[in-house]
Amino acid sequence: MPHATQHADAAEDVAAAELDTVLQGGPFHAALRAAIAARGLPLQRVQHHLSRHGVKVGVTSLSYWQQGARRPQRPESLRAVRALEEILHLPDESLIRLLEDSEGREGAVPAAGHPAGRSYRSSLEASDVLERLHAELECPLDGGLHALGHHERVRIGARRELLGRESQHIVRAHRDGVDRFVAVHQGDPGCAPERMTVHALENCRVGRVRRHHDTGVLVAEFLFDTRLRAGDTFLFRYAVEDGTADVSREYVRGFGAAGGQYALQIRFHEQALPVRCHRFTQHSAAAPRGGRQELPLSFRHHSVHLVEPRVRSGLVGIGWDWD
């Protein structure tokens, strides 16, 4: 029988081969994740090493970077990337090259509905706010949960406004002790987060709620009243009531990493039906839109929907024209 050391050596060889591959072809977040895994460093240790290099980067930011939910862009962040090359024993310029080779600098992939009229700049501002609010709640980006399924229902009112949404999640814990989920909602331009409300509908209760008026972001903590063990599955449901902005023209959902099934349904008030609807995708907030596909509107049920059997990193959404 092979010895344990032989198994360990084989695993190290596989990790090294994977790292070499992604360092050559990218993408950046996969290369960073593979490099951190190959060195066996938890993010707290990576942060500690960066601080010794005189660079301050939060654990949440590192988590965003290695999951592809956000890319380094500011001078301080680029300094951190160069320091990471040294800390992780990588060739000079290897990570920086992957950033420069990508088509433009990617911004945040918001975990919230991303409405029409919000620019790439406002997306970056919202991502900074999200990072700060997550830090206040002491919750990492993934929260220790892997998405198996997410079904979302969005309601558009008689004034053509985003009334609210209901989300049902099916998740699996990938570490012990997970007992909460942090949900993010970003309203349409002109919304008032201070007037939005959140409701726990099934298998959870509302915890702390944070709001940021300028970006229209609301972050809510939902508590499970049970601590999941690694491998446990859980189902919960919650709602966000909005209705505080003007005309809504699209709804977008961002995903920081590949996951399970996602279904989105938009239900319109019977007195405010759009003339056409379409599906679209976007690699990042800065990238051009693609994957456009016309979607049939059910006039009987006043709704339109899409189903993604397995989501990929990026954004997917439904847009509509009023007349």
Stockholm file with secondary structure:
# STOCKHOLM 1.0

chainA/1-323         MPHATQHADAAEDVAAAELDTVLQGGPFHAALRAAIAARGLPLQRVQHHLSRHGVKVGVTSLSYWQQGARRPQRPESLRAVRALEEILHLPDESLIRLLEDSEGREGAVPAAGHPAGRSYRSSLEASDVLERLHAELECPLDGGLHALGHHERVRIGARRELLGRESQHIVRAHRDGVDRFVAVHQGDPGCAPERMTVHALENCRVGRVRRHHDTGVLVAEFLFDTRLRAGDTFLFRYAVEDGTADVSREYVRGFGAAGGQYALQIRFHEQALPVRCHRFTQHSAAAPRGGRQELPLSFRHHSVHLVEPRVRSGLVGIGWDWD
#=GR chainA/1-323 SS CCCHHHHHHHHHHHHHHHHHHHHHHCCHHHHHHHHHHHHTCCHHHHHHHHHHTTCCCCHHHHHHHHHTSCCCCSHHHHHHHHHHHHHTTCCTTHHHHHHHHSSSCCCCCCSSCCCTTCCHHHHHHHHHHHHHHHHHTTCCSSTTEEEEEEEEEEEECTTSBEEEEEEEEEEEESSTTEEEEEEEEECCTTCCGGGCEEEEEESCEEEEEEEETTTTEEEEEEEEEEEECTTCEEEEEEEEECCCSSBCCEEEEEESSCCSEEEEEEEECTTCCCSEEEEEEESSTTSCEEEEEEECCBTTTTEEEEEESSCCSEEEEEEEECC
#=GC SS_cons         CCCHHHHHHHHHHHHHHHHHHHHHHCCHHHHHHHHHHHHTCCHHHHHHHHHHTTCCCCHHHHHHHHHTSCCCCSHHHHHHHHHHHHHTTCCTTHHHHHHHHSSSCCCCCCSSCCCTTCCHHHHHHHHHHHHHHHHHTTCCSSTTEEEEEEEEEEEECTTSBEEEEEEEEEEEESSTTEEEEEEEEECCTTCCGGGCEEEEEESCEEEEEEEETTTTEEEEEEEEEEEECTTCEEEEEEEEECCCSSBCCEEEEEESSCCSEEEEEEEECTTCCCSEEEEEEESSTTSCEEEEEEECCBTTTTEEEEEESSCCSEEEEEEEECC
//
